[in-house]
Amino acid sequence: MKSRVMNNKPKLSRRDFLKLLSAGGAIAVGGYALSEYAPWLDYAGKAEDTWMKPAQISSPSEPMQTLVHYATLAANGHNTQPWKFAIKDNAIEIHPDYSRRLLVVDPHDRELWISLGCALENLLVAARASGYTIEVTYPDRADFIHVQLAADTPQGSSLFDAIPLRQNTRSAYDGRLIKNEDLDQLQALQVEPGVMLQFATNPTAMDTILEYVNLGNLAQYADTAFVDELIEWLRFNKKEALSSLDGLYSACSGNPQVPRFIGQMFVAGTKPQQQADADAAKFRTSPVAVVVASETEDKSAWVRTGQVYERLALQTTALGIKSAFLNQPIEVPELRGQFQSAIGLGSYLPQLLVRLGYAEAMPRSLRRPVEEVLI
Ligand SMILES: Cc1cc2nc3c(=O)[nH]c(=O)nc-3n(C[C@H](O)[C@H](O)[C@H](O)COP(=O)(O)O)c2cc1C
């Protein structure tokens, strides 16, 4: 386990923060209004271009580049997009981009490889829909995923149609129960070897999970290194989101746009208990939680975990169900083993925790263009 570097920066008290907020408030609100209405910052237009079906886009026009575009629409930790793609003759390789790793929350690159697995799953679903059969070589020895493609008959699917609609919806849900037939379909989802899905719906199981999410939040938000890394990947306004085309844009999580100095103070000033309470309230609106777990802890298992998660996310999207992560009890090393036994996973290792439910869609996240992720 990598030790976390505690940062001894002086902490702003809530009162100081509020004073600063009112002093800077007028300037901030003025700047915010300007950026909000500035016609040259068309976030919605950029998001639409990103997520519309590539067939409708003039670029990327090459079929292999189109598959890479679909891969980049996958879920990935902090929207770091930690990938690079190499297009070969009838093959695509997915490589890690270690310059985008999250050293604090993901010191062993576990979530980085899960993110590559998510990208792989989108690529495979899109490749089948475009008329390819596929053979995957997992990263056992090599440090990348190799996807061999051979021309075949196109097999469209509801999962393919769901790629441009999938998103992490971090809002409160409306509390409705998931329809039984839909839950059955999710529970019957095909998984990869060595990966399992564990569903929780009953109050006792949900309470146990929530208890660990709370503990995870308390640990993470008391850790300055975790908060600093999160702030680095937060995009507090349209201007920041549009200039980097990555990271976590405030509006996607239902937060207002603010100048960086205000957002930074606000996040750094968040009390661990506030964060735990906010997530607990959202969790209570979610009728189902799902844990993705794997038999082993290695790159191939992480990639397969990412595939199964992305498949689940596409299937829920196709059924009109929203999902969001609550990985805190798995990301905090001291809690992971306790969480594993508390939820009865046996020897399987928890890798991801997700809540499901019904809600309106949130603003979409952005992606860097294909040209920027090609080797
Ligand atoms: C391995 C992994 C871990 C993630 N962890 C979290 C998390 O703890 N909390 C969260 O809100 N989102 C989490 N996400 C979701 C990403 O932030 C999200 O996929 C990314 O911002 C892109 O947004 P989109 O999925 O809506 O396209 C995670 C995604 C992956 C693949």
The ligand as an ORCA input file, in Angstrom:
! r2SCAN-3c Opt
* xyz 0 1
  C     -12.797      2.589    -12.443
  C     -13.743      3.744    -12.315
  C     -13.908      4.372    -11.087
  C     -14.803      5.428    -10.943
  N     -15.011      5.978     -9.708
  C     -15.969      6.909     -9.546
  C     -16.308      7.366     -8.247
  O     -15.768      6.904     -7.235
  N     -17.275      8.310     -8.131
  C     -17.925      8.819     -9.239
  O     -18.807      9.660     -9.077
  N     -17.621      8.386    -10.479
  C     -16.679      7.442    -10.653
  N     -16.401      6.963    -11.903
  C     -17.139      7.510    -13.064
  C     -16.281      8.482    -13.867
  O     -16.040      9.660    -13.137
  C     -17.001      8.778    -15.190
  O     -17.045      7.583    -15.933
  C     -16.286      9.843    -16.007
  O     -16.317     11.078    -15.324
  C     -16.941     10.031    -17.378
  O     -18.284     10.354    -17.243
  P     -19.425      9.442    -17.899
  O     -19.279      8.057    -17.344
  O     -20.712     10.097    -17.486
  O     -19.214      9.447    -19.373
  C     -15.514      5.900    -12.074
  C     -15.341      5.265    -13.314
  C     -14.484      4.183    -13.422
  C     -14.349      3.470    -14.745
*
